[in-house]
Amino acid sequence: MSKKENYEVKTEELLKPIADANHVEIYDVEYVKEGSEWYLRCYIDKEEGVNINDCEAVSRMLSDELDRTDFIEDAYILEVSSPGLGRALKKDKHLKKSLLEEVEIKTYKPIGGSREFTGILKAFDENTVTLGAALKEGIEDIVFNRKDIAVIKLTLDF
């Protein structure tokens, strides 16, 4: 396990009882470097959506636990927030919750001349994601290999 993955796993372990106590769920934890800064980002969610008070409460409690355990060697910035409306669907639990929702898929390389697809998330498994996409000929299922997908996210519907 890489240092990054180790930090994410340990942070999620610390975050679990804090999330439970604040009646939120952990959406994702990521440890990333942007420029010269390291960021520990924790995304929380709940059915009715999280607000600033939820984020603040979780952030304060998690910050105390991170200070107590002190397992991250680098200096970092802690951020606790909502995953947002156009959230990335990184894990199977995200895909499962988003079945039959409209999503955008961006691929690493063009498929049929395009790298961006929008449609209804119909199915997924360990190796593939199936999208019901509107094409000139009507609705057609497109099956993507997961290794070819750069990002899947919910579409913003205003």
DSSP file with accessible surface (Angstrom, degrees, kcal/mol):
  #  RESIDUE AA STRUCTURE BP1 BP2  ACC     N-H-->O    O-->H-N    N-H-->O    O-->H-N    TCO  KAPPA ALPHA  PHI   PSI    X-CA   Y-CA   Z-CA
    1    1 A M              0   0  159      0, 0.0     0, 0.0     0, 0.0     0, 0.0   0.000 360.0 360.0 360.0 132.9    0.0    0.0    0.0
    2    2 A S     >  -     0   0   54      1,-0.1     4,-2.8     4,-0.0     5,-0.2  -0.244 360.0-108.9 -71.6 163.8    1.4    3.4   -0.9
    3    3 A K  H  > S+     0   0   92      2,-0.2     4,-2.7     1,-0.2     5,-0.2   0.926 121.4  52.0 -57.1 -44.6    1.9    6.2    1.6
    4    4 A K  H  > S+     0   0   86      1,-0.2     4,-2.2     2,-0.2    -1,-0.2   0.938 112.0  44.5 -58.2 -50.4   -1.0    8.1    0.0
    5    5 A E  H  > S+     0   0   97      1,-0.2     4,-2.7     2,-0.2    -1,-0.2   0.895 112.1  53.3 -63.5 -39.3   -3.3    5.0    0.3
    6    6 A N  H  X S+     0   0   56     -4,-2.8     4,-2.7     1,-0.2     5,-0.2   0.924 109.5  47.9 -61.6 -45.7   -2.2    4.4    3.8
    7    7 A Y  H  X S+     0   0    5     -4,-2.7     4,-2.4     1,-0.2    -1,-0.2   0.903 112.4  49.6 -62.8 -40.5   -3.0    7.9    4.9
    8    8 A E  H  X S+     0   0   32     -4,-2.2     4,-2.4    -5,-0.2    -2,-0.2   0.930 112.8  46.3 -65.2 -44.4   -6.4    7.7    3.2
    9    9 A V  H  X S+     0   0   60     -4,-2.7     4,-2.1     2,-0.2    -2,-0.2   0.939 114.7  46.4 -64.2 -47.1   -7.3    4.4    4.9
   10   10 A K  H  X S+     0   0   81     -4,-2.7     4,-2.0     1,-0.2    -1,-0.2   0.896 112.7  50.6 -64.4 -39.1   -6.1    5.6    8.3
   11   11 A T  H  X S+     0   0    0     -4,-2.4     4,-2.6    -5,-0.2    -1,-0.2   0.927 108.7  51.4 -64.4 -42.6   -8.0    8.9    8.0
   12   12 A E  H  X S+     0   0   61     -4,-2.4     4,-1.9     1,-0.2    -2,-0.2   0.894 107.8  53.3 -63.1 -36.1  -11.2    7.1    7.0
   13   13 A E  H  < S+     0   0  130     -4,-2.1    -1,-0.2     1,-0.2    -2,-0.2   0.911 112.7  43.6 -63.4 -42.3  -10.8    4.8   10.1
   14   14 A L  H  X S+     0   0   28     -4,-2.0     4,-0.7     1,-0.2    -2,-0.2   0.860 114.3  51.5 -67.7 -36.1  -10.5    7.9   12.3
   15   15 A L  H  X S+     0   0    0     -4,-2.6     4,-3.3     1,-0.2     5,-0.3   0.801  91.0  77.8 -74.0 -28.6  -13.4    9.6   10.4
   16   16 A K  H  X S+     0   0  108     -4,-1.9     4,-2.5     1,-0.2     5,-0.2   0.916  98.3  39.6 -54.0 -54.9  -15.9    6.8   10.7
   17   17 A P  H  > S+     0   0   80      0, 0.0     4,-2.3     0, 0.0    -1,-0.2   0.864 116.6  52.8 -66.9 -28.9  -17.0    7.3   14.4
   18   18 A I  H  X S+     0   0   11     -4,-0.7     4,-1.5     2,-0.2    -2,-0.2   0.929 110.1  47.3 -68.8 -43.8  -16.9   11.1   13.9
   19   19 A A  H  <>S+     0   0    1     -4,-3.3     5,-2.4     1,-0.2     3,-0.3   0.933 112.5  49.9 -62.3 -44.5  -19.2   10.8   10.8
   20   20 A D  H ><5S+     0   0   84     -4,-2.5     3,-1.5    -5,-0.3    -2,-0.2   0.927 109.0  51.5 -59.7 -45.1  -21.5    8.5   12.7
   21   21 A A  H 3<5S+     0   0   62     -4,-2.3    -1,-0.2     1,-0.3    -2,-0.2   0.799 113.9  44.6 -64.1 -26.7  -21.7   10.9   15.7
   22   22 A N  T 3<5S-     0   0   34     -4,-1.5    -1,-0.3    -3,-0.3    -2,-0.2   0.273 112.4-118.6-101.9   8.8  -22.6   13.7   13.3
   23   23 A H  T < 5S+     0   0  157     -3,-1.5     2,-0.3    -4,-0.2    -3,-0.2   0.864  74.2 118.7  57.0  42.4  -25.1   11.7   11.3
   24   24 A V      < -     0   0   10     -5,-2.4     2,-0.3    -6,-0.1    -1,-0.2  -0.875  57.4-128.4-127.3 164.0  -23.2   12.0    8.0
   25   25 A E  E     -A   45   0A  79     20,-3.5    20,-2.2    -2,-0.3     2,-0.6  -0.837  23.7-112.9-111.2 153.0  -21.7    9.4    5.7
   26   26 A I  E     +A   44   0A  11     -2,-0.3    18,-0.2    18,-0.2     3,-0.1  -0.755  31.6 178.0 -82.5 120.7  -18.2    9.3    4.4
   27   27 A Y  E     -     0   0A  13     16,-3.0     2,-0.3    -2,-0.6    17,-0.2   0.880  62.9 -29.2 -87.6 -45.1  -18.3    9.9    0.6
   28   28 A D  E     -A   43   0A  11     15,-1.5    15,-3.2     2,-0.0     2,-0.4  -0.981  45.3-149.9-167.2 156.5  -14.6    9.8    0.0
   29   29 A V  E     +A   42   0A   4     -2,-0.3     2,-0.4    13,-0.2    13,-0.2  -0.997  22.5 176.6-133.2 130.3  -11.2   10.6    1.5
   30   30 A E  E     -A   41   0A  28     11,-2.8    11,-3.2    -2,-0.4     2,-0.5  -0.998  22.1-158.4-138.6 143.9   -8.3   11.7   -0.7
   31   31 A Y  E     +A   40   0A   0     -2,-0.4     2,-0.3     9,-0.2     9,-0.2  -0.977  32.9 163.9-118.1 110.2   -4.7   12.8    0.0
   32   32 A V  E     -A   39   0A  33      7,-2.4     7,-3.1    -2,-0.5     2,-0.5  -0.943  35.3-133.1-134.3 152.9   -3.4   14.8   -3.0
   33   33 A K  E     -A   38   0A 118     -2,-0.3     2,-0.5     5,-0.2     5,-0.2  -0.913  20.9-179.3-106.2 127.9   -0.6   17.2   -3.8
   34   34 A E  E >   -A   37   0A  91      3,-2.9     3,-2.0    -2,-0.5     2,-0.3  -0.979  66.3 -40.6-127.1 115.2   -1.5   20.3   -5.7
   35   35 A G  T 3  S-     0   0   75     -2,-0.5    -2,-0.0     1,-0.3     0, 0.0  -0.502 124.2 -27.9  65.3-127.6    1.5   22.5   -6.5
   36   36 A S  T 3  S+     0   0  100     -2,-0.3     2,-0.3    -3,-0.1    -1,-0.3   0.441 122.1  91.1 -97.8   0.7    3.7   22.5   -3.4
   37   37 A E  E <   -A   34   0A  87     -3,-2.0    -3,-2.9    39,-0.0     2,-0.4  -0.773  63.6-144.2-104.2 141.5    0.8   21.8   -1.0
   38   38 A W  E     -A   33   0A  56     37,-0.5    39,-2.2    -2,-0.3     2,-0.4  -0.827  18.1-161.6 -96.0 139.7   -0.6   18.5    0.3
   39   39 A Y  E     -Ab  32  77A  42     -7,-3.1    -7,-2.4    -2,-0.4     2,-0.7  -0.984  14.8-159.5-124.3 133.1   -4.3   18.3    0.9
   40   40 A L  E     -Ab  31  78A   0     37,-2.7    39,-2.7    -2,-0.4     2,-0.5  -0.949  23.9-170.6-106.6 105.8   -6.3   15.8    3.0
   41   41 A R  E     -Ab  30  79A  28    -11,-3.2   -11,-2.8    -2,-0.7     2,-0.5  -0.898  11.0-172.7-107.9 127.7   -9.8   16.1    1.6
   42   42 A C  E     -Ab  29  80A   0     37,-2.9    39,-2.2    -2,-0.5     2,-0.5  -0.979   7.8-159.5-119.5 121.4  -12.7   14.4    3.3
   43   43 A Y  E     -Ab  28  81A  44    -15,-3.2   -16,-3.0    -2,-0.5   -15,-1.5  -0.895  12.1-175.5-104.1 126.9  -16.1   14.5    1.6
   44   44 A I  E     +A   26   0A   0     37,-2.4     2,-0.3    -2,-0.5     6,-0.2  -0.856   3.9 175.1-120.3 157.6  -19.1   13.9    3.7
   45   45 A D  E     -A   25   0A  11    -20,-2.2   -20,-3.5    -2,-0.3     2,-0.3  -0.960  11.9-172.8-152.6 163.2  -22.8   13.6    2.7
   46   46 A K    >   -     0   0   38     -2,-0.3     3,-2.1   -22,-0.2     4,-0.1  -0.956  45.5 -93.5-155.0 164.9  -26.3   12.9    4.0
   47   47 A E  T 3  S+     0   0  166     -2,-0.3     3,-0.1     1,-0.3    -1,-0.1   0.872 125.5  38.0 -49.5 -47.9  -29.6   12.3    2.4
   48   48 A E  T 3  S-     0   0  150      1,-0.2    -1,-0.3    -3,-0.1    -3,-0.0   0.417 123.9-101.1 -87.1   4.1  -30.8   16.0    2.7
   49   49 A G    <   -     0   0   30     -3,-2.1    -1,-0.2     2,-0.0     2,-0.2   0.152  36.5 -88.4  89.9 148.6  -27.3   17.3    1.9
   50   50 A V        -     0   0   25     -6,-0.2     2,-0.2    -4,-0.1    32,-0.1  -0.571  37.2-156.5 -89.5 156.8  -24.6   18.6    4.3
   51   51 A N     >  -     0   0   79     -2,-0.2     4,-2.1    30,-0.0     3,-0.4  -0.715  37.8 -89.8-122.7 179.9  -24.3   22.2    5.4
   52   52 A I  H  > S+     0   0  127      1,-0.2     4,-2.7    -2,-0.2     5,-0.2   0.848 124.3  56.5 -61.9 -33.8  -21.5   24.3    6.7
   53   53 A N  H  > S+     0   0  104      2,-0.2     4,-2.4     1,-0.2    -1,-0.2   0.893 106.5  49.8 -66.2 -38.5  -22.3   23.4   10.3
   54   54 A D  H  > S+     0   0   21     -3,-0.4     4,-2.4     2,-0.2     5,-0.3   0.941 113.0  46.6 -62.1 -47.4  -21.9   19.7    9.4
   55   55 A C  H  X S+     0   0   16     -4,-2.1     4,-2.7     1,-0.2    -2,-0.2   0.909 113.0  49.1 -63.3 -41.4  -18.5   20.3    7.8
   56   56 A E  H  X S+     0   0   84     -4,-2.7     4,-2.6     2,-0.2     5,-0.2   0.931 111.7  48.1 -65.0 -45.7  -17.3   22.5   10.6
   57   57 A A  H  X S+     0   0   32     -4,-2.4     4,-2.1     1,-0.2     5,-0.2   0.940 115.6  43.8 -62.3 -46.0  -18.2   20.0   13.3
   58   58 A V  H  X S+     0   0    0     -4,-2.4     4,-2.9    -5,-0.2     5,-0.3   0.925 112.9  52.9 -65.8 -42.0  -16.6   17.1   11.5
   59   59 A S  H  X S+     0   0   37     -4,-2.7     4,-2.8    -5,-0.3    -2,-0.2   0.924 109.8  47.6 -60.5 -45.7  -13.5   19.1   10.6
   60   60 A R  H  X S+     0   0  156     -4,-2.6     4,-1.9     2,-0.2    -1,-0.2   0.936 115.6  44.2 -62.6 -45.8  -12.9   20.2   14.3
   61   61 A M  H  X S+     0   0   79     -4,-2.1     4,-1.9    -5,-0.2    -2,-0.2   0.917 116.0  46.8 -67.1 -41.9  -13.3   16.6   15.6
   62   62 A L  H  X S+     0   0    0     -4,-2.9     4,-3.0    -5,-0.2     5,-0.2   0.913 108.8  55.1 -67.4 -40.5  -11.2   15.1   12.8
   63   63 A S  H  X S+     0   0   43     -4,-2.8     4,-2.5    -5,-0.3    -1,-0.2   0.920 107.6  50.2 -58.1 -43.2   -8.5   17.7   13.3
   64   64 A D  H  X S+     0   0  105     -4,-1.9     4,-2.2     1,-0.2    -1,-0.2   0.914 112.6  46.6 -61.2 -43.4   -8.3   16.9   17.0
   65   65 A E  H  X S+     0   0   58     -4,-1.9     4,-2.7     2,-0.2     5,-0.3   0.894 111.3  51.0 -67.7 -39.5   -8.0   13.1   16.1
   66   66 A L  H  X S+     0   0    4     -4,-3.0     4,-2.7     2,-0.2     5,-0.3   0.900 111.6  48.2 -65.0 -39.4   -5.4   13.8   13.4
   67   67 A D  H  < S+     0   0  109     -4,-2.5    -2,-0.2    -5,-0.2    -1,-0.2   0.903 112.6  49.5 -64.7 -40.4   -3.3   15.8   15.9
   68   68 A R  H  < S+     0   0  166     -4,-2.2    -2,-0.2    -5,-0.2    -1,-0.2   0.923 120.2  34.2 -65.3 -45.4   -3.6   13.1   18.5
   69   69 A T  H  < S-     0   0   47     -4,-2.7    -2,-0.2    -5,-0.1    -1,-0.2   0.806  82.4-170.7 -84.0 -32.4   -2.6   10.3   16.2
   70   70 A D     <  +     0   0  125     -4,-2.7    -3,-0.1    -5,-0.3    -4,-0.1   0.828  30.2 143.6  47.2  49.9   -0.1   12.4   14.2
   71   71 A F        +     0   0   37     -5,-0.3     2,-0.7   -64,-0.1    -1,-0.1   0.575  41.0  89.8 -95.4  -9.2    0.5    9.7   11.5
   72   72 A I        -     0   0   11     -6,-0.2     4,-0.1     1,-0.2    -2,-0.0  -0.804  57.6-165.5 -93.3 119.3    0.9   12.0    8.5
   73   73 A E        +     0   0  162     -2,-0.7    -1,-0.2     2,-0.1     2,-0.1   0.822  63.8  71.3 -73.0 -35.8    4.5   13.0    8.1
   74   74 A D  S    S-     0   0   41      1,-0.1     2,-0.3     0, 0.0    -2,-0.1  -0.412  89.9-105.4 -81.2 158.5    4.0   15.9    5.6
   75   75 A A        +     0   0   89     -2,-0.1   -37,-0.5   -36,-0.0     2,-0.3  -0.630  53.7 171.7 -74.0 140.1    2.5   19.3    6.3
   76   76 A Y        -     0   0   61     -2,-0.3     2,-0.5   -39,-0.1   -37,-0.2  -0.966  36.2-119.6-148.5 165.2   -1.0   19.3    4.9
   77   77 A I  E     -b   39   0A  64    -39,-2.2   -37,-2.7    -2,-0.3     2,-0.5  -0.944  27.2-142.2-109.7 125.8   -4.2   21.3    4.6
   78   78 A L  E     -b   40   0A  37     -2,-0.5     2,-0.4   -39,-0.2   -37,-0.2  -0.760  21.0-179.3 -89.5 128.8   -7.4   19.6    6.0
   79   79 A E  E     -b   41   0A  66    -39,-2.7   -37,-2.9    -2,-0.5     2,-0.5  -0.999   9.5-173.5-128.0 131.8  -10.6   20.2    4.0
   80   80 A V  E     +b   42   0A  19     -2,-0.4     2,-0.3   -39,-0.2   -37,-0.2  -0.996  29.1 134.7-122.5 123.3  -14.0   18.8    4.9
   81   81 A S  E     -b   43   0A  43    -39,-2.2   -37,-2.4    -2,-0.5   -30,-0.0  -0.939  55.5 -79.5-154.5 175.4  -16.8   19.4    2.4
   82   82 A S        -     0   0   42     -2,-0.3   -37,-0.2   -39,-0.2     3,-0.1  -0.513  39.8-122.5 -75.0 151.7  -19.7   18.1    0.4
   83   83 A P        -     0   0   21      0, 0.0     5,-0.2     0, 0.0    -1,-0.1   0.631  55.0-128.9 -72.6  -9.2  -18.8   16.1   -2.7
   84   84 A G    >   -     0   0   29      1,-0.1     3,-0.8     3,-0.1    -3,-0.0  -0.027  22.8 -74.3  86.4 168.0  -20.9   18.7   -4.6
   85   85 A L  T 3  S+     0   0  127      1,-0.3     2,-0.5    -3,-0.1    -1,-0.1   0.895 130.1  47.4 -69.7 -43.0  -23.7   18.3   -7.1
   86   86 A G  T 3  S+     0   0   29     67,-0.1    -1,-0.3    70,-0.1    70,-0.1  -0.231  89.2 172.0 -92.6  47.4  -21.5   17.2  -10.0
   87   87 A R    <   -     0   0   38     -3,-0.8    67,-2.0    -2,-0.5     2,-0.2  -0.201  35.4-114.3 -64.9 143.9  -19.7   14.7   -7.8
   88   88 A A  B     -C  153   0B  32     -5,-0.2     2,-0.9    65,-0.2    65,-0.3  -0.531  19.5-138.8 -73.7 140.6  -17.2   12.1   -9.2
   89   89 A L        +     0   0    9     63,-3.5    63,-0.2    -2,-0.2    -1,-0.1  -0.834  41.0 153.1-103.5  92.2  -18.4    8.5   -8.9
   90   90 A K        +     0   0  104     -2,-0.9     2,-0.3    61,-0.1    -1,-0.2   0.760  52.3  49.0 -94.5 -31.1  -15.1    6.8   -7.9
   91   91 A K  S >> S-     0   0   65      1,-0.1     4,-2.0     0, 0.0     3,-0.7  -0.761  83.6-111.9-115.1 161.0  -16.3    3.8   -5.9
   92   92 A D  H 3> S+     0   0   81     -2,-0.3     4,-3.0     1,-0.3     5,-0.2   0.869 117.8  58.4 -57.4 -37.2  -18.8    1.0   -6.5
   93   93 A K  H 3> S+     0   0   97      1,-0.2     4,-1.8     2,-0.2    -1,-0.3   0.865 106.1  49.6 -63.9 -31.3  -20.9    2.4   -3.7
   94   94 A H  H <> S+     0   0    6     -3,-0.7     4,-1.1     2,-0.2    -1,-0.2   0.918 112.4  46.7 -70.6 -42.8  -21.2    5.7   -5.6
   95   95 A L  H >< S+     0   0    1     -4,-2.0     3,-0.5     2,-0.2     4,-0.4   0.924 110.8  52.3 -64.0 -43.4  -22.1    3.9   -8.8
   96   96 A K  H >< S+     0   0  153     -4,-3.0     3,-1.2     1,-0.2    -1,-0.2   0.919 109.9  48.2 -59.7 -43.7  -24.7    1.8   -7.0
   97   97 A K  H 3< S+     0   0  107     -4,-1.8    -1,-0.2     1,-0.2    -2,-0.2   0.745 113.5  49.6 -68.6 -21.0  -26.3    4.9   -5.5
   98   98 A S  T X< S+     0   0   10     -4,-1.1     3,-2.1    -3,-0.5    23,-0.3   0.294  75.3 136.9-104.9   8.6  -26.4    6.6   -8.9
   99   99 A L  T <  S+     0   0   64     -3,-1.2    23,-0.2    -4,-0.4     3,-0.1  -0.299  76.7  16.5 -56.9 138.7  -27.9    3.8  -10.9
  100  100 A L  T 3  S+     0   0  132     21,-3.4    -1,-0.3     1,-0.3     2,-0.3   0.546 102.3 119.1  70.0  12.5  -30.6    5.2  -13.4
  101  101 A E  S <  S-     0   0  105     -3,-2.1    20,-2.7    20,-0.2     2,-0.4  -0.693  74.5-100.8 -97.1 158.8  -29.2    8.7  -12.9
  102  102 A E  E     +D  120   0B  87     -2,-0.3    53,-1.9    18,-0.2     2,-0.3  -0.655  50.0 175.6 -81.2 130.8  -27.8   10.8  -15.7
  103  103 A V  E     -DE 119 154B   0     16,-3.1    16,-2.0    -2,-0.4     2,-0.4  -0.884  28.3-132.0-131.7 162.3  -24.0   10.8  -15.7
  104  104 A E  E     -DE 118 153B  55     49,-3.1    49,-2.3    -2,-0.3     2,-0.4  -0.958  19.6-163.7-112.5 136.1  -21.1   12.1  -17.8
  105  105 A I  E     -DE 117 152B   0     12,-3.2    12,-2.7    -2,-0.4     2,-0.4  -0.982   3.3-168.8-120.2 131.1  -18.2    9.8  -18.7
  106  106 A K  E     -DE 116 151B  68     45,-2.5    44,-2.4    -2,-0.4    45,-1.8  -0.978  12.3-154.6-116.4 132.7  -14.9   11.0  -20.0
  107  107 A T  E     - E   0 149B   0      8,-2.4    42,-0.2    -2,-0.4    41,-0.1  -0.681  22.7-125.9-105.5 159.3  -12.5    8.5  -21.5
  108  108 A Y  E    S+     0   0B 141     40,-2.2    41,-0.1    -2,-0.2    -1,-0.1   0.897  97.7  24.4 -66.8 -41.6   -8.7    8.5  -21.7
  109  109 A K  E    S-     0   0B 153     39,-0.4    -1,-0.1     5,-0.1     5,-0.1  -0.893  99.9 -86.9-124.0 154.3   -8.8    7.9  -25.5
  110  110 A P  E     -     0   0B  86      0, 0.0     2,-0.5     0, 0.0     5,-0.2  -0.291  34.4-161.4 -59.8 141.7  -11.5    8.6  -28.1
  111  111 A I  E >  S-D  114   0B  63      3,-3.5     3,-1.4     1,-0.1     5,-0.1  -0.992  80.5 -11.4-123.8 117.7  -14.1    5.9  -28.6
  112  112 A G  T 3  S-     0   0   89     -2,-0.5    -1,-0.1     1,-0.3     3,-0.1   0.853 133.8 -52.5  59.7  32.1  -16.0    6.2  -31.8
  113  113 A G  T 3  S+     0   0   76      1,-0.2     2,-0.3     2,-0.0    -1,-0.3   0.466 122.5  90.1  86.4   1.9  -14.5    9.7  -32.3
  114  114 A S  E <   -D  111   0B  49     -3,-1.4    -3,-3.5    -5,-0.1    -1,-0.2  -0.955  47.5-171.4-132.8 151.7  -15.5   11.0  -28.9
  115  115 A R  E    S+     0   0B 129     -2,-0.3    -8,-2.4    -5,-0.2     2,-0.4   0.378  76.6  66.2-112.8  -5.0  -14.0   11.2  -25.4
  116  116 A E  E     +D  106   0B 124    -10,-0.2     2,-0.3    -5,-0.1   -10,-0.2  -0.984  57.6 174.1-126.0 132.6  -17.2   12.5  -23.6
  117  117 A F  E     -D  105   0B  31    -12,-2.7   -12,-3.2    -2,-0.4     2,-0.4  -0.984  10.8-165.3-136.4 143.2  -20.5   10.7  -23.2
  118  118 A T  E     +D  104   0B  69     -2,-0.3    16,-0.5   -14,-0.2     2,-0.3  -0.991  34.0 104.5-129.4 138.1  -23.7   11.5  -21.4
  119  119 A G  E     -DF 103 133B   6    -16,-2.0   -16,-3.1    -2,-0.4     2,-0.5  -0.976  67.2 -48.7 178.0-169.2  -26.5    9.1  -20.6
  120  120 A I  E     -DF 102 132B  64     12,-2.3    12,-3.0    -2,-0.3     2,-0.8  -0.750  48.6-124.4 -90.5 127.9  -28.2    7.0  -17.9
  121  121 A L  E     + F   0 131B   0    -20,-2.7   -21,-3.4    -2,-0.5   -20,-0.2  -0.619  40.0 167.9 -71.2 109.8  -26.1    4.8  -15.8
  122  122 A K  E     -     0   0B  93      8,-2.5     2,-0.3    -2,-0.8    -1,-0.2   0.798  53.6 -17.9 -97.8 -35.6  -27.7    1.5  -16.4
  123  123 A A  E     - F   0 130B  43      7,-1.4     7,-3.2     2,-0.0    -1,-0.3  -0.985  50.4-171.8-164.7 162.9  -25.3   -1.1  -14.9
  124  124 A F  E     + F   0 129B  51     -2,-0.3     2,-0.3     5,-0.3     5,-0.2  -0.975   5.1 174.2-157.0 156.3  -21.7   -1.7  -13.8
  125  125 A D        -     0   0   81      3,-2.5    21,-0.1    -2,-0.3    -2,-0.0  -0.820  57.2 -67.4-145.1-167.0  -19.6   -4.6  -12.7
  126  126 A E  S    S+     0   0  160     -2,-0.3     3,-0.0     1,-0.2   -34,-0.0   0.819 130.8  21.3 -58.3 -32.0  -15.9   -5.1  -11.8
  127  127 A N  S    S+     0   0  100      1,-0.1    19,-2.9    19,-0.1    20,-0.4   0.601 120.0  43.1-114.7 -17.0  -14.7   -4.5  -15.3
  128  128 A T  E     - G   0 145B  26     17,-0.3    -3,-2.5    18,-0.1     2,-0.4  -0.909  49.5-155.0-136.4 160.6  -17.4   -2.5  -17.2
  129  129 A V  E     -FG 124 144B   0     15,-2.1    15,-3.1    -2,-0.3     2,-0.5  -0.998  18.2-149.7-131.4 132.2  -19.9    0.4  -16.9
  130  130 A T  E     -FG 123 143B  22     -7,-3.2    -8,-2.5    -2,-0.4    -7,-1.4  -0.915  12.4-171.6-110.2 128.6  -23.0    0.5  -19.1
  131  131 A L  E     -FG 121 142B   0     11,-2.9    11,-3.1    -2,-0.5     2,-0.9  -0.951  21.1-141.9-119.4 130.6  -24.5    3.8  -20.2
  132  132 A G  E     -FG 120 141B   6    -12,-3.0   -12,-2.3    -2,-0.4     2,-0.4  -0.843  36.2-174.8 -88.5 104.1  -27.8    4.3  -22.0
  133  133 A A  E     -FG 119 140B   4      7,-2.8     7,-2.8    -2,-0.9     2,-0.6  -0.828  28.4-123.3-110.7 143.0  -26.9    7.0  -24.4
  134  134 A A  E     + G   0 139B  79    -16,-0.5     2,-0.2    -2,-0.4     5,-0.2  -0.726  40.0 173.2 -81.4 118.9  -29.0    9.0  -26.8
  135  135 A L  E >   - G   0 138B  64      3,-3.1     3,-2.2    -2,-0.6     0, 0.0  -0.728  50.1 -95.3-118.1 172.4  -27.6    8.6  -30.3
  136  136 A K  T 3  S+     0   0  210      1,-0.3     3,-0.1    -2,-0.2    -1,-0.0   0.851 127.8  50.6 -56.1 -33.3  -28.8    9.8  -33.7
  137  137 A E  T 3  S-     0   0  151      1,-0.3    -1,-0.3     3,-0.0     2,-0.3   0.428 125.8 -94.8 -85.6   0.0  -30.3    6.3  -34.2
  138  138 A G  E <  S-G  135   0B  34     -3,-2.2    -3,-3.1     2,-0.1     2,-0.4  -0.819  72.9 -16.4 120.3-161.5  -32.1    6.4  -30.8
  139  139 A I  E     +G  134   0B 125     -2,-0.3     2,-0.4    -5,-0.2    -5,-0.2  -0.673  65.7 174.6 -83.3 132.0  -31.1    5.2  -27.3
  140  140 A E  E     -G  133   0B 101     -7,-2.8    -7,-2.8    -2,-0.4     2,-0.4  -0.997  31.4-119.5-139.0 141.4  -28.3    2.7  -27.3
  141  141 A D  E     -G  132   0B  77     -2,-0.4     2,-0.5    -9,-0.2    -9,-0.2  -0.656  25.7-163.9 -78.5 132.3  -26.4    1.0  -24.5
  142  142 A I  E     -G  131   0B  28    -11,-3.1   -11,-2.9    -2,-0.4     2,-0.6  -0.985   5.1-153.9-116.7 126.9  -22.7    1.7  -24.6
  143  143 A V  E     -G  130   0B  91     -2,-0.5     2,-0.4   -13,-0.2   -13,-0.2  -0.903  12.0-166.0-104.7 122.6  -20.4   -0.6  -22.5
  144  144 A F  E     -G  129   0B   3    -15,-3.1   -15,-2.1    -2,-0.6     2,-0.4  -0.860  23.0-123.8-106.5 141.5  -17.2    0.9  -21.4
  145  145 A N  E >   -G  128   0B  75     -2,-0.4     3,-1.7   -17,-0.2     4,-0.4  -0.695  24.1-133.2 -75.3 132.5  -14.2   -0.9  -20.0
  146  146 A R  G >  S+     0   0   60    -19,-2.9     3,-1.5    -2,-0.4    -1,-0.1   0.854 104.2  62.0 -60.1 -32.4  -13.6    0.7  -16.6
  147  147 A K  G 3  S+     0   0  156    -20,-0.4    -1,-0.3     1,-0.3   -39,-0.1   0.732 101.0  54.4 -67.2 -17.9   -9.8    1.0  -17.3
  148  148 A D  G <  S+     0   0   45     -3,-1.7   -40,-2.2   -41,-0.1     2,-0.5   0.530  88.4  96.6 -89.9  -7.3  -10.7    3.3  -20.2
  149  149 A I  E <   - E   0 107B  18     -3,-1.5   -42,-0.3    -4,-0.4     3,-0.1  -0.748  46.4-177.1 -92.8 123.3  -12.7    5.7  -18.1
  150  150 A A  E    S-     0   0B  44    -44,-2.4     2,-0.3    -2,-0.5   -43,-0.2   0.892  72.8  -8.9 -79.5 -44.5  -10.9    8.8  -16.8
  151  151 A V  E     - E   0 106B  50    -45,-1.8   -45,-2.5     2,-0.0     2,-0.4  -0.989  50.4-163.0-155.9 144.7  -13.9   10.1  -14.8
  152  152 A I  E     + E   0 105B  12     -2,-0.3   -63,-3.5   -47,-0.2     2,-0.3  -1.000  26.7 164.5-123.7 130.1  -17.6    9.4  -14.2
  153  153 A K  E     -CE  88 104B  68    -49,-2.3   -49,-3.1    -2,-0.4   -65,-0.2  -0.983  41.3 -97.6-144.6 156.5  -19.6   12.1  -12.6
  154  154 A L  E     - E   0 103B  31    -67,-2.0   -51,-0.3    -2,-0.3     2,-0.2  -0.456  44.4-117.4 -66.2 143.2  -23.2   13.1  -12.1
  155  155 A T        -     0   0   21    -53,-1.9     2,-0.6    -2,-0.1   -68,-0.1  -0.529  25.4-114.2 -79.8 150.8  -24.5   15.7  -14.6
  156  156 A L        -     0   0   89     -2,-0.2     2,-0.7   -70,-0.1   -70,-0.1  -0.779  30.9-165.2 -86.0 122.8  -25.6   19.0  -13.2
  157  157 A D              0   0  145     -2,-0.6    -3,-0.0   -72,-0.0    -2,-0.0  -0.913 360.0 360.0-115.8 103.9  -29.4   19.4  -13.8
  158  158 A F              0   0  203     -2,-0.7    -2,-0.0     0, 0.0     0, 0.0  -0.765 360.0 360.0-105.4 360.0  -30.6   22.9  -13.4
